[in-house]
Amino acid sequence: MRILIVGAGDVGFQLGKRLSREQHDITIIDSNPDKVRRAAEQLDGLAIEGSGDSYRVLMQAGLRDADVVAAVTDNDDANLMACRLAKASGVEVTIARVRNAEFTAPDFPLTPEQLGADHIIHPEREAANAILRLLQETSATHVIDLEQGKIEVIGLILEPDSPLVGPSLAELGARYKRPPVQIVAVERNHETIIPKGSDRLYPGDLVFAVCAPEYAKEFFGLAGKHKKPRMNKIMILGGGMIARFIAEALAGMATIKIIEHDLARAERLAGCLPHALVIHGDGTDLDLLDAEDLDEMDAFVAVTGDDENNIIATLLALQHHVKRPIALVNRVAYLPILPKIGLNSVISKQMLTVNAVQQFIQHRQVAAIASLPGIEGQMIEYIAREGTRITQKPLRHVKFPRSAVIGAVLRNGRVLIPDGDTILQPGDRAVIFALPQAVPELDRLFS
């Protein structure tokens, strides 16, 4: 597929890296020569210096031959203009990254199509939704909902006394009468493992499991975790859009304190969030955090635009034994090292945006894509179509990539945990954990 990416910042670069690895033909445009140089040196594709909302530059980049245009710069107007030009030139799929919340509001007078974009992605709203899921599942380090909540992907760290530690996975399955859950990935010593039946789990393992939501509570119990009481007191560092979305969603459900260092922004936020206490101050000031009763908080969420401040403040919250510390960290290079310093609940706005863009690009066969911070692979939800190779024989006879595993199948609204005798039927939605090298073969099996 020919894909034209407008913007070579963190989102565009990571998107280009992922798509080129999946053997798409990519071209990336940016007006910043340093970003263009980085893309040219590190990506398998063409990098062009110029403005992405220039028709001349887009034509130079092969606009009329493109199957998809993904405009992911930091400029809403430039992204939408690039999409409008692409649509006028006959491009089939256009995707825009947009930060202005008005464009995605239900009462906005223009539809995405009228704006020129087939799909609009709002990074701040994506991040807020991911944080809200983590606040709901307080025993998990990661929670991802698929199929409107019909399937959950749960990540948790095993303690030494966990009942899952010791026996092989096959023995655990027999002990618990093959429960409706599948462990699809384990992060151990900074290595991602796709476990087999003979593998064993160890203390400190970060385990990812796929199950139906109604079984999540029981799985927490099997893992030695117990769902803690819901979050009643939440402190948020940073008064931007993410904080506002979170506070609005939790209005009347929790006591919210928001700390914002910019006085004008703090005053604006106080005016639109009457149910929250907005404090003007520095969220990395330990005296301020102590004065605002940090040690009494159930959750601490750091969502400023500064990664380092978010990390430092969240570490302070950990020292104060806050039950649920969550950090927004956008620098992708930081993500693999954060679990080593104790930060397991981390949200990356950039990677959430990349996931959403990639899903729209592969929308014919893929229903959802989700990255797991600090983990090499992805959760991908494929749709089995009539006549595809994956529907022709039982799974044990399918040449399935070794670096991928089917965690669950959604069939007629029911969650099935597949085995070797399972035959996927047209319309089935298969939730698969896959390392990068497996994706091209999975695409062929499902397309």
N, C-alpha and C positions, 0 to 999 in steps of 0.2 A: 504494500500500500504506500502511496506517495503522500507524505505528511509534511506540511509547511508549518513551522513553529515560529510565531512572532514573539520575540523576547528570549534572551539568553541568560537571564538572571538565574537564581537558584531553582525556580520552578521549571523554566524552559530548559535549563541544562540537565536537570534530573529527568525530565520527561524525554528529552532527546537521548539521554544515556539508556533509559529503559527501552524506548522504542527501537533504537538502532540495535540493541542486544537481541530484540525480537525480530530482527532482519527486515524492518520497514525501511523504506527509502526516505530519509529525512533531509530537510533543508531548514536552517535556523537563521533568523534575521535579528540583528540588534544594532542600535546606533552607537553603542559603547565599544570602541576598538579592543579594549582589554577583554571584554566578555566574548567578542567574536573570536579573538585569538585563542582563548581557552577552549571554546567550542571546536574550533578548527583542529586544535592539537589533540583533544581528548575524545571527540565524538567521531563515529563512523558516518559522516554525512557532510553536506556542503554548508559552509557558514558564510553569510553575506553581511557586510556592514552597510547599514542604512536604516531609514525610518520605516517601521512596520505598517504605518498608515499611509505610506506613499504608494500610489498605484504603479509608478515607474519601478520602484524597488520590488514590489510584489511580483510584477511581471518578469523582472530580471530573475527572481527566485523560482520561476516556473509556476505561477499562480494557476494558469489555465490547465495545467496537467495535474494539479493537486487533487487528491481524493478528500483530504481533510485539511482545514486551516484551524490551528489552535492558537489563539492570541492570548498570551499569558504575561504581558508586561505589567508594570505597576500603575499604568495609566488606563483608566476605564475608557475614556474617549478614544484613545488610540486602538484599544482592543476591539471596541464596537465598530469603529471605522474600518479596520482590517477585515472584520467579518462581513460588513456590508459590501465592501469591494469584492470579497471572495464570492458572496452569493450572486452579485451582479455578473460575475465572470463564470458562473456555472458550477462552482464547487459544491459537492454534495453535502458535506457535513462541516459546520462551522461551530466553534466552541470559544466562548469568551470568559476570561477571568474578570470578575467585576466586584469591586469593594463597596460601591454605593448601595446601601441596603434598600433604597427606594426602588431600584430596578427590579428587585425580586419580590417586592411587596404585593399582596393580593390585589390591592386597589390601584396599582400603577396602571396608567391608561394605555401603555404600549406593551404588546406581547413580546417575548423574546424574538419571535420571527420578524416583527416590525422593527426591532432593534438591529436585526441582521444576524442574530446568533440562534442556531438551533438549540444550543444548550448554554446556559449561564451558570457559572460556578461562583459561589460567594465563599471565599476562604474563611472569613471570620465566623460565618454561620456554621460551616462544616466543623471548625474547631470547637465552637461552643457546644454543638450537639455531641461531639466525642467526649468532651469533659463532663457533660450531664450524664452520659452513660456510665462513666467511671464513678461519679458521685452516687449513682443508684446501686452499683454493684461494689460494695465497699471491701470485699475480700479479694477482689481481682486486681491485677496490675493492668490488664487490658480487657476491654469488652467491646465487641463489634457485633452489631445487629445486621442480619441479612434477611432478605425477603420480608421487609416490614416487621421484623421482630420474630419471625417464625423459626429462625435458626440463630443461635448465639455462638460466637467464638470467644472463649474465655481464656485468659492467660493468668496463671498464678505461680507463685514460688513455693516449692515444697519445703516444709520444715522437717527437722530430723525425726520428729515423732509422727510424721504423716503415715497413715496406713498404706499409701501408695508406694512408699519407699521399701525396696528389698525384693519382693517377688517379681517375676517376669510379667510382661503385659498379658501374655497368654494365661498365666496363673491368675492374675487379677481378674481377667474376664470370666474365668470359670468360677472364681470365688464369689463374685458379685452377680453371677447369672447373666453375663453379657448385657450390661446396662446400655441404654440408648445414648452412648457417648463414645467418641473416638478421639484418642490422643494423636494429634497429627504432627506435632513438632516439639522438640525439646532444645532449649538453648543451654549448653553446658560448657563452661570454660571458654566462652566466646566463640563456640562452634555450634552451628545449627544442624541438628540431627533429625532425620525422619525415622522414627522408631519402628521396629518390627516386633513380632510377637515374642521373640526371645530376648528382647532388650529389657533392662531394668532401670528404674528411676532412682535418683540419689538426692540426698538433701542439698538444697540450693539450686536444683534444676528449675528453670523457668519453663513451665509446661503449658502448651496450648491445646485446648480441647474443643471439639465441635459437639453441640448437643441441642436438643429442643429446650426452649426457655423454661418450660415447666419442670425440667430435670436439673436445672442449674443449681438450685438450692441443695438437692440431694448430692450432686457432684461435689459441691463445696464441702459437704459433710464427709464424703468418702475420702477427700483429700486432706481431711483434718482441719479444714477451715469452717468457720461458722459465720453466717451473715451477721454483721454487726448492725446495731440500730441505725436507722436512717440519719442522715446528716442534718442536725438542727442548727448548728452554728458554723457559718462559713465565712472565711476572710478571703477577699480577692485583692491581689496586688495588681494595680493597673486599671485605669478607668476608660479603656477604649471600647470598641464595639463588642468584642468578645465578652468583656465583663458585663456590658449592658444586656446582651442576649441571655447570659446565664442568670443575672439578677431578675430579669423579666420572667424567665421560665420558672424560677423558684419563688416568685412573689407569693406570700402567704403560707409557704411551706417550710421556710427556714429563716433564721435571723442572718442578715447579710451585712457585712462590713466591707467597704471598698476603700482602699488606700490609693490615692492619686497624687503625684508630686506637682502636677501643673494646676495652679489655682483656678484658672479660667475653666479648664476642663472639669475639675472637681465641682465647681459651681453649676455648670451645665448639667452634669450627671445627677447632682442632688435635685435639680429641678424636675428631671424626668423620671426619677426613681424615688418617689416619696416613701416607699416602704423599706428602703435601704439606708444605712448610715454611711455617708460618704465623708472620708477623712482626708484632709490635705496634709501630705507628709511624705517622707522617704521610707518606702517599704523595706529597705535593707538596714534601717536604723533599729538596732536591737532594743533600745530604750523605748522607742515608739511602739514596737511590737509587744513589748512587755506591758506597756501602759494600756494597750488595747486588748489585753488578755489573750494573747496568742495561745498560751498553754491550755486555755479552755475551749479552743476551737475544735470542731469535729473534722473540718477540712480547711486546707489552705491552697489557694489556686493562684499561681503567678503567671499573669498574661500581659506583661508589659511588652514593649517592642525591643527590649534589650535582653538577649539570651543570658548574658552573664549575671545581670541582676535577678532574673528569674531563677537561675540555678542557685545563686547565693541565698536568696530569700527562702527558697524551698528547703535547702539544707538547714537553715535556721529553724524552719518549722519542724523538720525531722528531729533536731536536737531538743525541741520542746514537746516531742512525743505526740504531735498532731497525727490523728489516725489516717488521714487521707491527704498527703501532700501531692499536688499535681503541678507540673511545670510545662509552660509553652516554650519549646526550643525549636527555632527555625533553621539554625545552621545544621545541615544534614550531617556534616562530619562529626558533630558532637554526639549524635544519637547512639552509636555503638558503645561509647565509653561511659555513658551516664549510669547504667546499672552497676558498674564497678564502684561508683561512689555512693550507691544507695538510692539513686533516683530511678524507680521502676515504672512510675506512672508519668509518662512524658507524651505530650502531644506536639506534632509537627504540622503547622499550617501548610507548609510547602508540600510535604508528602501527601497530606490529605487532598490537596489540590491536584497533584500528579495522579493520584489514584482515580479521582473523579474524571479527569480528562481522559485517562487511559480507558476507563470503562465506556465512555461515550464513543471513543474511537473504535472499540471492539464490540459495539452494542449489539451486533447481529447474533453473536454466539455467547457473549459474556453479559451476565446480569449484574455482577458487582465485582469490584476489586478492592482489596484492602491491604495496606502494608502493616507490618508489625514492627514498631520501633525497636531497633537494635537487632532485628532478625533479618537474615539475608533473603528469605523467601516471602511469598505473598499468599494471601487467601484469595482465590479466584472462584467465582460462581459461574460455571458454564451451563448453557442450555443445550440439551441433547435434541438434535433435529432429525426429522425423518430422513433415512438414507445415509446418515453419517456412520463412520466406522465404529464409533463407540457403542452403537445400538445393535450391532450385528451378532454379538456372541457374549457369553458370560465373561465377567471381568477377569477371571483367572486365565482366559485364553486371549485376552487383549494384550497387545504389546505396549504395555503402559510404561511411561518413563520411570526409571528407578528413583529419580529425585523428585517424585510427586506422589501424593496419596489422596484418595477420595475420603473425606471425613464424614460426609452425610449426603443423602439424596432427598430432595423434597419432591414428593409425588402426590398429586391431588390434595395438597395442603397438609400431608402427613410427612413427618421426618423419619427416614429409614437409615439405619447404619448398615452399609453394604458389606457383603462378603464376596468370596470368589465366585459364588454361584449367581450373584446378582446380574441381571441383564438390564441395562438402562433402556428405558422406553422413551419414544419421542415426547418432548414436553417436560421430561424430568430435569430438575435443576441440581447439578452436582457441585457441592462445595469442596474445593480441592486446595490443599496446601502444596505449593510448588516452588522449588528453587529456580533461579532464572534460566538455567540451561534446559529446563523441562518445558518451558512455555511454547516454543515453536512446535514441538511434537504434540502438545495438548491442543494447540490451535488446529493442527491437521486432523486429530482424532474427532474433534467436535465440529469441524467445518466441512 
